[in-house]
Amino acid sequence: MTEPILAMPDSEDMAAPHPRGAVPAFLLSLLTTGLGHLYAGQPAKALRWYLIGLAVVLLMLGLTVWVQPGLETALVMLAFAVAVAVDAARTARRVPPAPRAERYHRWYLYAGIIVVNGLLLQIPRSMTRSRVEAFRIPSSAMEPTLLIGDYLYVGKTRAMREDFHHGSIVVHRSSQDPRVMVVKRVVGLPGDTLSMVANVLIRNGRRVDEPYIKVDSSAEDPAANDFAWQRNYVVSDNPDDYHPTVRTWGPLVVPFGSLFLLGDNRDNSYDSRYTGFVRPDQVVGQPMLIYYSYDKYGPLPLPFLTAVRWDRIRKRF
């Protein structure tokens, strides 16, 4: 009796199953919202989550333009991303192994999606950055108002670049290097007559009350050769006899189209006393609030976690 000839299975029947891992789905979703669901074999769900995620990003970025942003903005975006990633991991765990890999299960396709998504997000981010930008305080020149390790949101709208008054804190481009951003306080506007006597600021003949400044009573008051530029603006019959010190100088008249800026830490601030007047068009914006702060010199390890200054977060200006 002739043995029956067994039919050979086709290539599709012989293909190994392609299970979807929960961990890759979770990580891919964190990289790009919806990518984890695509990996799990749910392209329609992936597109839906991507569009929702894009709407959330645009909403959060929009809020930073119209209201003062805070830590809640970052937490909302993080919570959303993690929630979608968890859903992607659960979806990948529930989906049965496919008999073969789909055409969109290719690493180069995932890489391309991540790159394109990153480029697309740069558009709203660049638009937002033109109105709000984050800065970090690296020096003690504005202590005690701003401390080393403070992270600020700075408003860069037209009003915040052009509408300032006595006492305004502004971020401006350095006259020596425009790439360097400097934060100082406006103490002199065009037409003001300024002087300082023993670290006491006098404006238009009146002493200025400055409860926010820091003064080292034990510091010396050396003559300042860097103040020679002041001779062109000093109110004096003989400018050549003008010999200012760090704590005693003036009176100077602030010319039209100029600002005079000082740091709150008067004995440790490289400001208009040294560099001269600042043009209003050098002003980038004004601080809105502190969104994070930590003491980088904290005694415990990992100071960005263990030395957070919780009382300074959300401080507004």
Protein Blocks (a to p, Z undefined) as FASTA:
>chain_A
ZZdddddddfklmpccddddfklmmmmmmmpghjlmmmnopaklmmmmmmmmmmmmmmmm
mmmmmmccdfklmmmmmmmmmmmmmmmmmmmmmpccdfbdcfklcfklmmmmmmmmmmmm
mmmmmmmmmmoccdddfbfklcckbcghiacdddfbfklmmmccehiacddddfklmkbc
cddddfbdehiacddeehiaceehiacddfkbccdfkbccdddfklmmmmmmpccfblml
pccdfklgcjddddehiacdddfblmlcccfklnopadfklpnbdcfbdcbdcdfkbfbg
hkllmmccfklgopaZZ
